[in-house]
Amino acid sequence: MLKRIWHSVARIVRTYFVAGLLAFAPIGITFWAIAWIITRLDNLLLPRVIQWVSPGLREPPDLPPLVGALFTFLVILLAGVIVRHFFGQEVVRIWETLLSRVPVARTIYGGVKQLLDAVLQTGETNFNRVVLIEYPRRGLWALAFTTGPTRGPVAQAVPETSLINCFLPTTPNPTSGFYLAVPADDLIEVPITVEDAFKVIMSAGLVTPDVPLPQRAVTTAVAPSSSETRSAADPDADSDGTPTGQP
């Protein structure tokens, strides 16, 4: 008797505990991630700048929250303005030339730069569509991202087919994957955003975006009248239902 009661209480406690965990865990993780990012940004640049300006300070002053993060954001924004409109592109080009001579740094910098360029920049070279392709064999479908039409020697090798560049990410790490040149007729476009597709891939399908289905047009069928039914059954009948040729 006591064992049965204990199992019932344990089952109830487990059920409600899991329900509460599912309710509060995403909220808690989100606030923890935001607080971690803000703390890192607060301590990223501004305290070092203060120590550089005032080397006599043993410890950096206590700053209000978000001040350091705002300073870091403004520095990154200013760097973007310089790179786009002033001599910053030359500096970046020199920096890339120097990094290209270091084997390990060259690989890391090149991969990160290509990934950020593909995700953040707009134009024909970014992930502009989410599609389904049959991979790795017929009958199996995989989510992929199109990056634009195939050009150059790859397209010239198959001139009779219109090919589309596709990136097929892997689960759970979507930063790695495969490059595929797929015929345009073999692609099925999926009406979700790139961000939602990344969520599906990283969660192995556990997270599904809520996309409203298109409303189908509803046609109301009008029942035909008795005279129309008789006319359809006997096309030679008059409007009153009497067949023509009969008195």
LORO-406852 format. One record per atom (N, C-alpha, C): x, z, y; residue in three letters. Coordinates in nm, 2 decimals. Example, Ala and Ser with C-alpha at 12.3 -4.5 7.8 and 13.67 -1.06 7.14 Angstrom:
<pts>
      x      z      y fidren
   1.32   0.78  -0.57    Ala
   1.23   0.78  -0.45    Ala
   1.32   0.78  -0.33    Ala
   1.28   0.71  -0.22    Ser
   1.37   0.71  -0.11    Ser
   1.29   0.79   0.00    Ser
</pts>
This chain:
<pts>
      x      z      y fidren
   0.08   0.00  -0.12    Met
   0.00   0.00   0.00    Met
   0.09   0.00   0.13    Met
   0.18   0.09   0.13    Leu
   0.27   0.10   0.25    Leu
   0.36  -0.03   0.26    Leu
   0.40  -0.08   0.14    Lys
   0.48  -0.20   0.14    Lys
   0.40  -0.32   0.20    Lys
   0.27  -0.33   0.17    Arg
   0.19  -0.43   0.22    Arg
   0.17  -0.42   0.37    Arg
   0.15  -0.30   0.41    Ile
   0.13  -0.27   0.56    Ile
   0.26  -0.31   0.63    Ile
   0.37  -0.27   0.57    Trp
   0.50  -0.30   0.64    Trp
   0.52  -0.45   0.65    Trp
   0.49  -0.53   0.54    His
   0.51  -0.67   0.55    His
   0.41  -0.74   0.65    His
   0.29  -0.68   0.67    Ser
   0.20  -0.73   0.77    Ser
   0.25  -0.71   0.91    Ser
   0.29  -0.58   0.93    Val
   0.35  -0.55   1.06    Val
   0.47  -0.64   1.10    Val
   0.56  -0.65   1.00    Ala
   0.68  -0.74   1.02    Ala
   0.64  -0.88   1.05    Ala
   0.54  -0.93   0.98    Arg
   0.50  -1.07   1.01    Arg
   0.44  -1.09   1.15    Arg
   0.36  -0.99   1.19    Ile
   0.30  -0.99   1.32    Ile
   0.41  -0.98   1.43    Ile
   0.50  -0.89   1.41    Val
   0.61  -0.87   1.51    Val
   0.69  -1.00   1.52    Val
   0.72  -1.06   1.41    Arg
   0.80  -1.18   1.41    Arg
   0.73  -1.29   1.48    Arg
   0.60  -1.30   1.45    Thr
   0.53  -1.41   1.51    Thr
   0.52  -1.40   1.67    Thr
   0.50  -1.28   1.71    Tyr
   0.49  -1.26   1.86    Tyr
   0.63  -1.26   1.92    Tyr
   0.73  -1.22   1.85    Phe
   0.87  -1.22   1.91    Phe
   0.91  -1.37   1.92    Phe
   0.88  -1.45   1.82    Val
   0.92  -1.59   1.83    Val
   0.85  -1.66   1.94    Val
   0.72  -1.63   1.96    Ala
   0.64  -1.69   2.07    Ala
   0.70  -1.65   2.20    Ala
   0.73  -1.52   2.22    Gly
   0.79  -1.48   2.34    Gly
   0.93  -1.54   2.37    Gly
   1.01  -1.55   2.26    Leu
   1.14  -1.61   2.27    Leu
   1.13  -1.76   2.32    Leu
   1.03  -1.83   2.26    Leu
   1.01  -1.97   2.30    Leu
   0.97  -1.98   2.44    Leu
   0.89  -1.88   2.49    Ala
   0.84  -1.89   2.63    Ala
   0.95  -1.85   2.73    Ala
   1.03  -1.75   2.70    Phe
   1.13  -1.70   2.80    Phe
   1.27  -1.76   2.78    Phe
   1.31  -1.80   2.67    Ala
   1.44  -1.85   2.65    Ala
   1.47  -1.97   2.73    Ala
   1.39  -2.08   2.74    Pro
   1.42  -2.19   2.83    Pro
   1.44  -2.15   2.98    Pro
   1.35  -2.05   3.02    Ile
   1.35  -2.01   3.16    Ile
   1.48  -1.93   3.19    Ile
   1.52  -1.84   3.09    Gly
   1.64  -1.76   3.11    Gly
   1.76  -1.85   3.10    Gly
   1.77  -1.94   3.01    Ile
   1.89  -2.03   3.01    Ile
   1.90  -2.12   3.13    Ile
   1.78  -2.16   3.19    Thr
   1.79  -2.24   3.31    Thr
   1.84  -2.16   3.43    Thr
   1.79  -2.03   3.44    Phe
   1.84  -1.95   3.55    Phe
   1.99  -1.91   3.53    Phe
   2.03  -1.89   3.41    Trp
   2.17  -1.86   3.38    Trp
   2.26  -1.98   3.41    Trp
   2.21  -2.10   3.38    Ala
   2.30  -2.22   3.41    Ala
   2.31  -2.24   3.56    Ala
   2.19  -2.22   3.63    Ile
   2.20  -2.24   3.78    Ile
   2.29  -2.14   3.84    Ile
   2.28  -2.01   3.80    Ala
   2.36  -1.90   3.85    Ala
   2.51  -1.93   3.82    Ala
   2.54  -1.98   3.70    Trp
   2.68  -2.01   3.66    Trp
   2.74  -2.12   3.75    Trp
   2.66  -2.23   3.77    Ile
   2.70  -2.34   3.85    Ile
   2.73  -2.29   4.00    Ile
   2.63  -2.21   4.05    Ile
   2.65  -2.17   4.19    Ile
   2.77  -2.08   4.20    Ile
   2.79  -1.99   4.10    Thr
   2.91  -1.90   4.11    Thr
   3.04  -1.98   4.10    Thr
   3.04  -2.08   4.02    Arg
   3.16  -2.16   4.01    Arg
   3.19  -2.24   4.13    Arg
   3.08  -2.30   4.19    Leu
   3.10  -2.37   4.32    Leu
   3.14  -2.28   4.43    Leu
   3.08  -2.16   4.43    Asp
   3.12  -2.06   4.54    Asp
   3.27  -2.03   4.53    Asp
   3.33  -2.02   4.41    Asn
   3.47  -1.99   4.40    Asn
   3.56  -2.11   4.38    Asn
   3.51  -2.23   4.40    Leu
   3.59  -2.34   4.37    Leu
   3.68  -2.38   4.49    Leu
   3.63  -2.39   4.61    Leu
   3.71  -2.44   4.72    Leu
   3.73  -2.34   4.84    Leu
   3.61  -2.28   4.88    Leu
   3.62  -2.21   5.00    Leu
   3.71  -2.09   5.00    Leu
   3.71  -2.00   4.89    Pro
   3.81  -1.89   4.89    Pro
   3.95  -1.94   4.90    Pro
   3.99  -2.05   4.83    Arg
   4.12  -2.10   4.84    Arg
   4.16  -2.15   4.98    Arg
   4.06  -2.21   5.05    Val
   4.08  -2.26   5.18    Val
   4.10  -2.14   5.28    Val
   4.03  -2.03   5.26    Ile
   4.04  -1.91   5.34    Ile
   4.18  -1.85   5.32    Ile
   4.22  -1.85   5.19    Gln
   4.36  -1.79   5.17    Gln
   4.47  -1.88   5.23    Gln
   4.44  -2.01   5.23    Trp
   4.54  -2.10   5.28    Trp
   4.55  -2.09   5.43    Trp
   4.43  -2.07   5.50    Val
   4.43  -2.06   5.64    Val
   4.48  -1.92   5.69    Val
   4.44  -1.82   5.61    Ser
   4.49  -1.68   5.64    Ser
   4.57  -1.63   5.53    Ser
   4.70  -1.66   5.52    Pro
   4.77  -1.61   5.40    Pro
   4.80  -1.46   5.40    Pro
   4.77  -1.39   5.51    Gly
   4.79  -1.25   5.51    Gly
   4.68  -1.17   5.44    Gly
   4.57  -1.23   5.41    Leu
   4.46  -1.17   5.33    Leu
   4.50  -1.15   5.19    Leu
   4.49  -1.02   5.14    Arg
   4.52  -1.00   5.00    Arg
   4.40  -1.04   4.91    Arg
   4.28  -1.02   4.96    Glu
   4.17  -1.06   4.88    Glu
   4.07  -1.15   4.97    Glu
   4.01  -1.25   4.92    Pro
   3.92  -1.33   5.00    Pro
   3.80  -1.24   5.04    Pro
   3.74  -1.27   5.16    Pro
   3.62  -1.19   5.20    Pro
   3.50  -1.22   5.11    Pro
   3.41  -1.12   5.11    Asp
   3.29  -1.14   5.03    Asp
   3.20  -1.23   5.11    Asp
   3.16  -1.34   5.06    Leu
   3.08  -1.44   5.12    Leu
   2.94  -1.43   5.07    Leu
   2.84  -1.46   5.15    Pro
   2.70  -1.46   5.10    Pro
   2.69  -1.57   4.99    Pro
   2.59  -1.56   4.90    Pro
   2.57  -1.66   4.80    Pro
   2.54  -1.80   4.86    Pro
   2.58  -1.90   4.79    Leu
   2.55  -2.04   4.82    Leu
   2.64  -2.09   4.94    Leu
   2.72  -2.00   5.01    Val
   2.80  -2.05   5.11    Val
   2.92  -2.14   5.06    Val
   2.98  -2.09   4.95    Gly
   3.09  -2.16   4.89    Gly
   3.03  -2.29   4.82    Gly
   2.92  -2.28   4.76    Ala
   2.86  -2.40   4.70    Ala
   2.82  -2.51   4.81    Ala
   2.77  -2.46   4.92    Leu
   2.74  -2.55   5.03    Leu
   2.87  -2.62   5.09    Leu
   2.97  -2.54   5.10    Phe
   3.10  -2.59   5.14    Phe
   3.16  -2.69   5.05    Phe
   3.15  -2.67   4.92    Thr
   3.19  -2.77   4.82    Thr
   3.11  -2.89   4.82    Thr
   2.98  -2.88   4.84    Phe
   2.90  -3.00   4.85    Phe
   2.93  -3.08   4.98    Phe
   2.96  -3.02   5.09    Leu
   3.00  -3.09   5.21    Leu
   3.14  -3.16   5.19    Leu
   3.23  -3.09   5.12    Val
   3.36  -3.15   5.10    Val
   3.35  -3.28   5.01    Val
   3.26  -3.27   4.91    Ile
   3.24  -3.39   4.82    Ile
   3.17  -3.50   4.90    Ile
   3.08  -3.46   4.98    Leu
   3.01  -3.56   5.06    Leu
   3.10  -3.63   5.16    Leu
   3.19  -3.55   5.22    Leu
   3.29  -3.61   5.32    Leu
   3.38  -3.70   5.24    Leu
   3.42  -3.66   5.12    Ala
   3.51  -3.74   5.05    Ala
   3.45  -3.88   5.01    Ala
   3.32  -3.87   4.98    Gly
   3.25  -4.00   4.95    Gly
   3.24  -4.09   5.07    Gly
   3.22  -4.03   5.19    Val
   3.22  -4.11   5.31    Val
   3.35  -4.18   5.34    Val
   3.46  -4.10   5.32    Ile
   3.59  -4.15   5.34    Ile
   3.62  -4.26   5.24    Ile
   3.59  -4.24   5.12    Val
   3.61  -4.35   5.01    Val
   3.54  -4.47   5.04    Val
   3.41  -4.46   5.09    Arg
   3.33  -4.58   5.11    Arg
   3.36  -4.66   5.24    Arg
   3.40  -4.59   5.34    His
   3.41  -4.65   5.47    His
   3.55  -4.65   5.54    His
   3.64  -4.58   5.48    Phe
   3.77  -4.57   5.54    Phe
   3.88  -4.61   5.44    Phe
   3.99  -4.54   5.45    Phe
   4.11  -4.58   5.37    Phe
   4.11  -4.51   5.23    Phe
   4.00  -4.45   5.19    Gly
   3.99  -4.37   5.07    Gly
   4.01  -4.46   4.95    Gly
   3.96  -4.58   4.95    Gln
   3.97  -4.67   4.83    Gln
   4.12  -4.70   4.80    Gln
   4.20  -4.71   4.90    Glu
   4.35  -4.73   4.88    Glu
   4.41  -4.60   4.81    Glu
   4.36  -4.49   4.86    Val
   4.41  -4.36   4.80    Val
   4.37  -4.35   4.65    Val
   4.24  -4.39   4.62    Val
   4.20  -4.38   4.48    Val
   4.27  -4.48   4.40    Val
   4.30  -4.60   4.45    Arg
   4.37  -4.70   4.38    Arg
   4.51  -4.66   4.35    Arg
   4.58  -4.59   4.44    Ile
   4.71  -4.54   4.41    Ile
   4.71  -4.43   4.31    Ile
   4.61  -4.35   4.32    Trp
   4.59  -4.24   4.22    Trp
   4.57  -4.29   4.08    Trp
   4.48  -4.39   4.07    Glu
   4.46  -4.45   3.94    Glu
   4.58  -4.52   3.88    Glu
   4.66  -4.58   3.97    Thr
   4.79  -4.64   3.93    Thr
   4.88  -4.54   3.87    Thr
   4.89  -4.42   3.94    Leu
   4.98  -4.32   3.89    Leu
   4.93  -4.26   3.75    Leu
   4.80  -4.24   3.74    Leu
   4.74  -4.19   3.62    Leu
   4.75  -4.29   3.50    Leu
   4.75  -4.42   3.53    Ser
   4.76  -4.52   3.43    Ser
   4.90  -4.51   3.36    Ser
   5.00  -4.45   3.42    Arg
   5.13  -4.44   3.35    Arg
   5.14  -4.31   3.27    Arg
   5.04  -4.22   3.27    Val
   5.04  -4.10   3.19    Val
   4.95  -4.13   3.07    Val
   5.00  -4.13   2.94    Pro
   4.92  -4.17   2.83    Pro
   4.79  -4.09   2.81    Pro
   4.80  -3.96   2.80    Val
   4.68  -3.87   2.78    Val
   4.59  -3.88   2.90    Val
   4.64  -3.86   3.02    Ala
   4.56  -3.86   3.14    Ala
   4.49  -3.99   3.16    Ala
   4.56  -4.10   3.12    Arg
   4.50  -4.23   3.14    Arg
   4.37  -4.25   3.06    Arg
   4.38  -4.20   2.93    Thr
   4.26  -4.21   2.84    Thr
   4.14  -4.13   2.89    Thr
   4.17  -4.00   2.93    Ile
   4.07  -3.91   2.97    Ile
   4.00  -3.96   3.10    Ile
   4.09  -4.00   3.20    Tyr
   4.04  -4.04   3.33    Tyr
   3.96  -4.17   3.32    Tyr
   4.01  -4.26   3.24    Gly
   3.93  -4.39   3.22    Gly
   3.80  -4.37   3.16    Gly
   3.79  -4.29   3.05    Gly
   3.66  -4.27   2.98    Gly
   3.56  -4.20   3.07    Gly
   3.61  -4.09   3.14    Val
   3.51  -4.02   3.23    Val
   3.47  -4.11   3.35    Val
   3.56  -4.19   3.40    Lys
   3.52  -4.27   3.52    Lys
   3.42  -4.38   3.47    Lys
   3.44  -4.44   3.36    Gln
   3.35  -4.54   3.31    Gln
   3.21  -4.49   3.28    Gln
   3.21  -4.37   3.22    Leu
   3.08  -4.31   3.19    Leu
   3.01  -4.27   3.32    Leu
   3.07  -4.21   3.42    Leu
   3.01  -4.18   3.54    Leu
   2.96  -4.30   3.62    Leu
   3.04  -4.40   3.62    Asp
   3.00  -4.53   3.69    Asp
   2.88  -4.59   3.62    Asp
   2.87  -4.58   3.49    Ala
   2.76  -4.64   3.42    Ala
   2.63  -4.56   3.44    Ala
   2.64  -4.42   3.45    Val
   2.52  -4.34   3.47    Val
   2.48  -4.33   3.61    Val
   2.57  -4.31   3.71    Leu
   2.54  -4.28   3.84    Leu
   2.52  -4.40   3.93    Leu
   2.59  -4.50   3.91    Gln
   2.58  -4.62   4.00    Gln
   2.46  -4.70   3.97    Gln
   2.41  -4.77   4.07    Thr
   2.30  -4.86   4.06    Thr
   2.35  -5.00   4.05    Thr
   2.27  -5.09   3.99    Gly
   2.30  -5.23   3.98    Gly
   2.28  -5.28   3.84    Gly
   2.34  -5.40   3.81    Glu
   2.32  -5.46   3.68    Glu
   2.41  -5.39   3.58    Glu
   2.51  -5.31   3.62    Thr
   2.60  -5.26   3.52    Thr
   2.57  -5.12   3.47    Thr
   2.46  -5.06   3.51    Asn
   2.43  -4.93   3.47    Asn
   2.33  -4.93   3.35    Asn
   2.29  -4.81   3.30    Phe
   2.19  -4.80   3.20    Phe
   2.05  -4.83   3.27    Phe
   2.00  -4.95   3.26    Asn
   1.88  -4.99   3.34    Asn
   1.76  -4.99   3.25    Asn
   1.77  -5.00   3.12    Arg
   1.65  -5.00   3.03    Arg
   1.68  -4.92   2.91    Arg
   1.57  -4.86   2.85    Val
   1.58  -4.80   2.72    Val
   1.51  -4.89   2.62    Val
   1.58  -4.92   2.51    Val
   1.52  -5.02   2.42    Val
   1.54  -4.96   2.28    Val
   1.46  -5.02   2.19    Leu
   1.48  -5.00   2.04    Leu
   1.55  -5.12   1.98    Leu
   1.64  -5.10   1.90    Ile
   1.71  -5.21   1.82    Ile
   1.71  -5.17   1.68    Ile
   1.71  -5.27   1.59    Glu
   1.71  -5.24   1.45    Glu
   1.86  -5.22   1.41    Glu
   1.89  -5.09   1.38    Tyr
   2.03  -5.06   1.35    Tyr
   2.03  -4.93   1.26    Tyr
   2.11  -4.92   1.16    Pro
   2.22  -5.01   1.12    Pro
   2.17  -5.12   1.02    Pro
   2.04  -5.13   0.99    Arg
   1.99  -5.24   0.91    Arg
   1.85  -5.26   0.95    Arg
   1.79  -5.37   0.89    Arg
   1.65  -5.40   0.92    Arg
   1.56  -5.29   0.87    Arg
   1.46  -5.26   0.95    Gly
   1.37  -5.15   0.92    Gly
   1.40  -5.02   0.97    Gly
   1.52  -5.00   1.02    Leu
   1.56  -4.87   1.09    Leu
   1.58  -4.90   1.23    Leu
   1.53  -4.81   1.32    Trp
   1.53  -4.83   1.46    Trp
   1.61  -4.73   1.53    Trp
   1.68  -4.76   1.63    Ala
   1.76  -4.67   1.71    Ala
   1.74  -4.69   1.86    Ala
   1.75  -4.58   1.94    Leu
   1.74  -4.59   2.08    Leu
   1.88  -4.64   2.14    Leu
   1.87  -4.73   2.23    Ala
   1.99  -4.78   2.30    Ala
   1.96  -4.81   2.44    Ala
   2.06  -4.83   2.52    Phe
   2.05  -4.86   2.66    Phe
   2.11  -4.99   2.69    Phe
   2.04  -5.07   2.77    Thr
   2.09  -5.20   2.81    Thr
   2.18  -5.19   2.94    Thr
   2.29  -5.26   2.94    Thr
   2.38  -5.26   3.06    Thr
   2.39  -5.39   3.13    Thr
   2.31  -5.49   3.09    Gly
   2.31  -5.62   3.15    Gly
   2.33  -5.73   3.06    Gly
   2.32  -5.85   3.10    Pro
   2.34  -5.97   3.01    Pro
   2.49  -5.98   2.98    Pro
   2.51  -6.03   2.86    Thr
   2.64  -6.05   2.81    Thr
   2.70  -6.18   2.87    Thr
   2.82  -6.16   2.92    Arg
   2.89  -6.27   2.99    Arg
   3.03  -6.29   2.93    Arg
   3.10  -6.40   2.97    Gly
   3.23  -6.42   2.94    Gly
   3.25  -6.48   2.79    Gly
   3.36  -6.45   2.73    Pro
   3.39  -6.51   2.60    Pro
   3.29  -6.46   2.49    Pro
   3.24  -6.34   2.51    Val
   3.14  -6.29   2.40    Val
   3.02  -6.38   2.41    Val
   2.96  -6.41   2.53    Ala
   2.85  -6.49   2.54    Ala
   2.88  -6.64   2.50    Ala
   2.99  -6.68   2.53    Gln
   3.03  -6.82   2.50    Gln
   3.05  -6.84   2.35    Gln
   3.08  -6.73   2.28    Ala
   3.09  -6.75   2.13    Ala
   2.96  -6.78   2.06    Ala
   2.85  -6.74   2.13    Val
   2.71  -6.77   2.07    Val
   2.63  -6.83   2.18    Val
   2.66  -6.95   2.22    Pro
   2.60  -7.01   2.34    Pro
   2.45  -7.04   2.32    Pro
   2.40  -7.05   2.20    Glu
   2.26  -7.08   2.17    Glu
   2.17  -6.96   2.18    Glu
   2.23  -6.84   2.19    Thr
   2.15  -6.72   2.19    Thr
   2.17  -6.64   2.32    Thr
   2.07  -6.59   2.38    Ser
   2.08  -6.50   2.50    Ser
   2.10  -6.36   2.45    Ser
   2.22  -6.31   2.48    Leu
   2.26  -6.18   2.43    Leu
   2.25  -6.07   2.55    Leu
   2.22  -5.95   2.51    Ile
   2.22  -5.84   2.61    Ile
   2.31  -5.73   2.56    Ile
   2.39  -5.68   2.66    Asn
   2.48  -5.57   2.63    Asn
   2.41  -5.44   2.61    Asn
   2.43  -5.37   2.50    Cys
   2.36  -5.25   2.47    Cys
   2.46  -5.14   2.43    Cys
   2.43  -5.02   2.47    Phe
   2.51  -4.90   2.43    Phe
   2.43  -4.82   2.34    Phe
   2.47  -4.80   2.22    Leu
   2.40  -4.72   2.12    Leu
   2.47  -4.58   2.11    Leu
   2.41  -4.47   2.17    Pro
   2.48  -4.34   2.17    Pro
   2.46  -4.27   2.04    Pro
   2.54  -4.17   2.01    Thr
   2.53  -4.10   1.89    Thr
   2.47  -3.96   1.92    Thr
   2.42  -3.90   1.81    Thr
   2.36  -3.76   1.82    Thr
   2.46  -3.66   1.76    Thr
   2.48  -3.54   1.82    Pro
   2.42  -3.49   1.94    Pro
   2.50  -3.52   2.06    Pro
   2.61  -3.59   2.05    Asn
   2.70  -3.62   2.16    Asn
   2.68  -3.76   2.21    Asn
   2.60  -3.78   2.31    Pro
   2.57  -3.92   2.36    Pro
   2.68  -3.99   2.44    Pro
   2.79  -3.91   2.46    Thr
   2.90  -3.98   2.53    Thr
   2.98  -4.07   2.45    Thr
   2.96  -4.06   2.32    Ser
   3.02  -4.16   2.22    Ser
   2.92  -4.24   2.16    Ser
   2.96  -4.36   2.12    Gly
   2.86  -4.45   2.06    Gly
   2.92  -4.58   2.03    Gly
   2.84  -4.69   2.03    Phe
   2.88  -4.82   1.99    Phe
   2.83  -4.92   2.09    Phe
   2.91  -5.02   2.11    Tyr
   2.87  -5.14   2.20    Tyr
   2.82  -5.25   2.11    Tyr
   2.70  -5.30   2.14    Leu
   2.64  -5.40   2.06    Leu
   2.59  -5.51   2.16    Leu
   2.61  -5.64   2.12    Ala
   2.56  -5.75   2.19    Ala
   2.44  -5.80   2.11    Ala
   2.32  -5.77   2.15    Val
   2.20  -5.79   2.08    Val
   2.12  -5.91   2.14    Val
   2.06  -6.00   2.05    Pro
   1.98  -6.10   2.11    Pro
   1.86  -6.04   2.19    Pro
   1.83  -6.11   2.30    Ala
   1.72  -6.05   2.38    Ala
   1.59  -6.05   2.31    Ala
   1.56  -6.14   2.22    Asp
   1.43  -6.14   2.15    Asp
   1.42  -6.02   2.05    Asp
   1.53  -5.96   2.01    Asp
   1.53  -5.85   1.91    Asp
   1.52  -5.71   1.98    Asp
   1.50  -5.71   2.11    Leu
   1.49  -5.58   2.18    Leu
   1.35  -5.55   2.20    Leu
   1.31  -5.42   2.19    Ile
   1.18  -5.37   2.22    Ile
   1.20  -5.26   2.33    Ile
   1.14  -5.29   2.44    Glu
   1.16  -5.19   2.55    Glu
   1.07  -5.07   2.53    Glu
   1.13  -4.95   2.56    Val
   1.06  -4.83   2.55    Val
   1.03  -4.77   2.69    Val
   0.90  -4.74   2.72    Pro
   0.87  -4.70   2.86    Pro
   0.90  -4.56   2.89    Pro
   1.03  -4.52   2.88    Ile
   1.07  -4.39   2.92    Ile
   1.20  -4.40   3.01    Ile
   1.23  -4.30   3.08    Thr
   1.35  -4.30   3.16    Thr
   1.48  -4.28   3.08    Thr
   1.59  -4.31   3.14    Val
   1.72  -4.29   3.08    Val
   1.74  -4.14   3.05    Val
   1.70  -4.05   3.14    Glu
   1.72  -3.91   3.12    Glu
   1.63  -3.86   3.00    Glu
   1.51  -3.91   2.99    Asp
   1.43  -3.87   2.88    Asp
   1.48  -3.92   2.75    Asp
   1.54  -4.04   2.75    Ala
   1.60  -4.09   2.63    Ala
   1.72  -4.01   2.59    Ala
   1.80  -3.96   2.68    Phe
   1.91  -3.88   2.65    Phe
   1.86  -3.75   2.59    Phe
   1.75  -3.69   2.63    Lys
   1.70  -3.57   2.58    Lys
   1.66  -3.59   2.43    Lys
   1.59  -3.71   2.40    Val
   1.55  -3.74   2.27    Val
   1.67  -3.75   2.18    Val
   1.78  -3.82   2.22    Ile
   1.90  -3.84   2.14    Ile
   1.97  -3.71   2.12    Ile
   1.99  -3.63   2.22    Met
   2.07  -3.51   2.21    Met
   2.00  -3.40   2.12    Met
   1.86  -3.40   2.12    Ser
   1.79  -3.31   2.04    Ser
   1.75  -3.36   1.90    Ser
   1.80  -3.49   1.87    Ala
   1.76  -3.55   1.74    Ala
   1.61  -3.57   1.72    Ala
   1.54  -3.59   1.83    Gly
   1.40  -3.62   1.83    Gly
   1.31  -3.50   1.84    Gly
   1.38  -3.38   1.85    Leu
   1.29  -3.25   1.87    Leu
   1.23  -3.25   2.00    Leu
   1.29  -3.30   2.11    Val
   1.23  -3.31   2.24    Val
   1.17  -3.45   2.26    Val
   1.04  -3.45   2.29    Thr
   0.98  -3.58   2.31    Thr
   0.92  -3.58   2.45    Thr
   0.95  -3.68   2.53    Pro
   0.89  -3.68   2.67    Pro
   0.74  -3.71   2.66    Pro
   0.67  -3.65   2.76    Asp
   0.53  -3.67   2.77    Asp
   0.50  -3.79   2.86    Asp
   0.48  -3.91   2.79    Val
   0.45  -4.03   2.86    Val
   0.31  -4.07   2.85    Val
   0.23  -4.08   2.96    Pro
   0.09  -4.11   2.94    Pro
   0.07  -4.25   2.88    Pro
  -0.02  -4.26   2.79    Leu
  -0.04  -4.39   2.73    Leu
  -0.13  -4.48   2.82    Leu
  -0.11  -4.61   2.82    Pro
  -0.19  -4.70   2.90    Pro
  -0.33  -4.69   2.86    Pro
  -0.42  -4.69   2.96    Gln
  -0.56  -4.69   2.94    Gln
  -0.61  -4.82   2.89    Gln
  -0.68  -4.82   2.78    Arg
  -0.73  -4.95   2.73    Arg
  -0.87  -4.98   2.80    Arg
  -0.89  -5.11   2.82    Ala
  -1.02  -5.14   2.88    Ala
  -1.13  -5.13   2.78    Ala
  -1.24  -5.06   2.82    Val
  -1.35  -5.04   2.73    Val
  -1.46  -5.14   2.77    Val
  -1.50  -5.22   2.67    Thr
  -1.61  -5.31   2.70    Thr
  -1.74  -5.26   2.64    Thr
  -1.84  -5.26   2.71    Thr
  -1.97  -5.21   2.67    Thr
  -2.05  -5.33   2.61    Thr
  -2.09  -5.31   2.48    Ala
  -2.16  -5.42   2.41    Ala
  -2.31  -5.40   2.45    Ala
  -2.37  -5.51   2.49    Val
  -2.52  -5.51   2.52    Val
  -2.59  -5.57   2.40    Val
  -2.69  -5.49   2.35    Ala
  -2.76  -5.54   2.24    Ala
  -2.85  -5.66   2.28    Ala
  -2.84  -5.77   2.20    Pro
  -2.92  -5.89   2.24    Pro
  -3.07  -5.86   2.22    Pro
  -3.15  -5.93   2.30    Ser
  -3.30  -5.91   2.29    Ser
  -3.35  -5.98   2.16    Ser
  -3.47  -5.96   2.13    Ser
  -3.53  -6.01   2.01    Ser
  -3.53  -6.17   2.02    Ser
  -3.57  -6.22   2.14    Ser
  -3.58  -6.36   2.16    Ser
  -3.44  -6.43   2.14    Ser
  -3.33  -6.36   2.20    Glu
  -3.20  -6.41   2.18    Glu
  -3.16  -6.41   2.04    Glu
  -3.20  -6.31   1.96    Thr
  -3.16  -6.31   1.82    Thr
  -3.23  -6.42   1.75    Thr
  -3.36  -6.44   1.78    Arg
  -3.43  -6.55   1.71    Arg
  -3.37  -6.69   1.75    Arg
  -3.33  -6.70   1.88    Ser
  -3.28  -6.83   1.93    Ser
  -3.14  -6.85   1.86    Ser
  -3.07  -6.74   1.83    Ala
  -2.94  -6.76   1.76    Ala
  -2.96  -6.80   1.62    Ala
  -3.07  -6.74   1.56    Ala
  -3.10  -6.78   1.42    Ala
  -3.16  -6.92   1.41    Ala
  -3.24  -6.96   1.50    Asp
  -3.30  -7.09   1.50    Asp
  -3.28  -7.16   1.63    Asp
  -3.18  -7.24   1.65    Pro
  -3.15  -7.30   1.78    Pro
  -3.25  -7.40   1.83    Pro
  -3.35  -7.45   1.74    Asp
  -3.45  -7.54   1.78    Asp
  -3.58  -7.46   1.82    Asp
  -3.58  -7.33   1.83    Ala
  -3.69  -7.25   1.87    Ala
  -3.71  -7.25   2.02    Ala
  -3.84  -7.24   2.07    Asp
  -3.87  -7.23   2.21    Asp
  -3.84  -7.09   2.26    Asp
  -3.86  -7.07   2.39    Ser
  -3.84  -6.94   2.44    Ser
  -3.93  -6.84   2.39    Ser
  -4.06  -6.88   2.34    Asp
  -4.15  -6.78   2.29    Asp
  -4.13  -6.76   2.14    Asp
  -4.03  -6.82   2.08    Gly
  -4.00  -6.80   1.94    Gly
  -4.06  -6.90   1.85    Gly
  -4.15  -6.99   1.90    Thr
  -4.21  -7.09   1.82    Thr
  -4.12  -7.21   1.80    Thr
  -4.09  -7.25   1.67    Pro
  -4.00  -7.36   1.65    Pro
  -4.06  -7.48   1.71    Pro
  -3.97  -7.56   1.77    Thr
  -4.01  -7.69   1.82    Thr
  -4.05  -7.78   1.71    Thr
  -4.15  -7.87   1.74    Gly
  -4.20  -7.96   1.63    Gly
  -4.32  -7.90   1.55    Gly
  -4.35  -7.77   1.58    Gln
  -4.47  -7.71   1.51    Gln
  -4.57  -7.68   1.61    Gln
  -4.70  -7.70   1.58    Pro
  -4.81  -7.67   1.67    Pro
  -4.82  -7.53   1.71    Pro
</pts>
